[in-house]
Amino acid sequence: MDALSFLKGSHKRGEIHLATVSGVASTKKELIELFDRSIPSVDIITTKSFQVVPTPGNREPVVCSPSPGDFGNSVGLRNPGMDTALKELREIREKGMRAILCVSLAASNPDDFITLVKAFDPVADILELNFSCPHAAAGFGASIGTDKAIASDYVRKIVSSYPGRKSPLVVKLTPNVPDIADIAEAVIEAGADGISAINTVGPKLYIEPQSGAPILNNNLGGKGGASGEWVKEEAIKAIRAIRERIGDNPIILGMGGVSSAEDARRMVAAGADSVGIGSAISRVHPKDWEAFFSAVKNGKDTSAYLSKGNALEYTPHKIVKKELYGDDVVVFTLDGKSHAEPGEFVFLWVPGKGEKPFSVAVNDPLTFLIKKRGQFTSSLFELCEGDTIYTRGLYGSPMVYEKTEKALLIGGGTGAAVLPLIAERLAKDGTAMDIRVGVVKLSDGKEPLEDVLSSYGKFTAVADDGKPGRVLDTISESDLAGDTALYVVGPGKMMEGAAMKAERLGLPDDRIYLSMEKNTMCGIGMCGECVCGSHLPCKEGTFFTWKTLKENNVTL
């Protein structure tokens, strides 16, 4: 599609063309495909900002919410790098695309931008130059876009170096300058085809009120960009100023705080040729994404689709009991309780150390089973009884399953942490359970959570004895006979092996339930890191049938 022809003058005609924005929702190949296939009210799909080489970004927490609808973020331009991104976008293009594809690019010097523009031009409909990220590393993002001379020089060099470029070049600007219109005018005069505005405001410092500690985890002392409804008026003001300065010919991709049809209308009236929706997507369940975008586009009420509370609030808990199992497994019992169902999870946060998602092992008292894996989990082992730890959530959704007479529950490693909630749920159905947990080696005493699990059915711990996943060798045809379901929680390859064996033994693939506890950085559907086929476990729940995973070509 000729994006320039499609968009040019849309603001004068009052047309509302909707877009995703860089870094939110459409961040992965599967999610780009989902928006293209299933969200027809979105006209422009924007990628995250790609760099020449992969960038890990900042450690969690990377997002916070001072109040409902308002967000702070500090992802740090996390991306897989040019080669991986190009491969994935080419695969998408080969299948054909309905929507306009806006590829966002980030670099710290003109030569890298030129490399990126030349590489992505064949697969893009629009190329967006990120001159605006307020929490990027030195030399990236706002360090370019806050200086008119540097920004215009970058554009001039990029344009002159690649005269054969087919995609319009749009520069994404930061509002954190005295005169954004002045910089917009300079980059248009240097050869840009349009402006993308605004990126996040700030950076600002976000303090968690109960601990008094900064939330975001980065080298800026916890500062991050502001997005969401609290930047809306600043976005509209900036777009109006830019339009008045650059005239009607260049395109403007507008964004910032949009969550309603009225917001979109006002942004177009200010001069935007498209309206990007970012943070608000995280307040909408994926099943309602198309209905939400359609409502925005067609002047309908969106309030029914937007979550009302603050999903990112923290709750403090005291550590009541700490039980170590060997050098790398700990069970924490906290004061308070939860009401988690299988398929739901929370984040554990320690100020200054970070946060990660964990399944609740027991609701009352609130209990977690944790294995030492990396920097954050290692820091948890340093905590003592009486220390404070924080939770946020619940995230995900309760497991959807078919009631059966019998169930075989298999846990590998800390997958055992999820089994008590499954067993509690099945016990209410009167389901007879056989529970087996794979461990590296048997403990001298009881296994973690053994007392809880054995109260629901027959419990067996199976030592690997040098063969990871040996517990799968215990699965027999008789275990799966009759009215039976299989529930498996553990490493991906172990779950895949269990599912394939159960299927060979005759168990239907829709009676095999696997917990896809993929990494998520936000828990609210913003970062896209947990994507599982065309699903987001942080919104839709972590449990999927083997049938669904196969249909979605999910790699475990």
Protein Blocks (a to p, Z undefined) as FASTA:
>chain_A
ZZklmmgoklmnopacddddehihjlcfklmmmmmmmmmmbmbdcdddddfbdcebjadd
fbdcfbghiacddekopaebjklmmmmmmmmmmnopfbdcddddddfbfklmmmmmmmmm
mmpmbdcddfkbfkbcehiajlmmmpmklmmmmmmmmmmmmmmbmbdcdddddfkbfblm
lmmmmmmmnopabdcddddedjdddddfklopafbdcfeoopacdedjklmmmmmmmmmm
mmmmnojmbccddeehiabfklmmmmmmnopabdcdfklmmmpcfklmmmmmmmmmnopa
fklmpcfbdfkbccddddfbdcdehjkbccdddeddddddehiacddddehkaccddddf
bfbdcddddddfblmlmmmmmpcehiacddeddedjdddddddfbdcdddehjllmmmmm
mmmmmmmnopacddddddfbdcfbdcehklmmmmnoccddddfklpghklmmmpcfklmg
cjddddddddfklmmmmmmmmmmnopafklcccdddbddfklnomnommpghjacfklno
padcfklmmmnopaZZ
